[in-house]
Amino acid sequence: MRTMKYLLPWQVARVVGPSMTPGLLPGDLVLASYRAPVVAGAVVLARFRSHPELLVIKRAVREQEGGWLLASDNARAGSDSRQHGVAEALARVRWTWPLAAAHRRTRWSSWSRLLGHRVAVRPPWDL
């Protein structure tokens, strides 16, 4: 597995889609640590080998082929290793800020879950 060096040991990212609902909703912020070990069951920032340009938040399931199999908490609303294969888990999510709390009470929340928007994160400079 390739080792990458990062300027800072932490990264802040905003959740963009509903594949990790109900734990993470669109608009929530996460703080991920590049130094924390990735373990099965942890929520991670990762890149699928088939889509290296996309940074995603998923749950690590198990190690395979020098990477990780990842799963969405809401399988009906997102894609994961079933569609994209093995991923490189880059950082483990250590803290979450539920900034979408107001969004949870709106009718739009139900519609976005039904529409099955993809979960991806925006880089911190795009928050």
Number of C-alpha atoms within 10 A of each C-alpha: 7 6 6 7 7 10 6 9 12 17 18 18 26 24 24 20 24 30 29 23 17 11 12 23 24 26 21 20 23 25 17 23 21 20 13 14 11 21 16 14 13 17 25 26 28 24 21 22 14 13 12 12 9 14 19 27 31 29 25 25 17 15 17 11 9 10 19 24 23 31 22 23 19 16 15 14 20 23 19 23 18 12 9 15 16 22 26 20 27 21 23 27 24 14 12 16 13 18 17 16 13 10 16 15 10 10 9 11 16 13 11 15 21 12 12 17 18 18 24 22 24 16 13 11 7 8 11
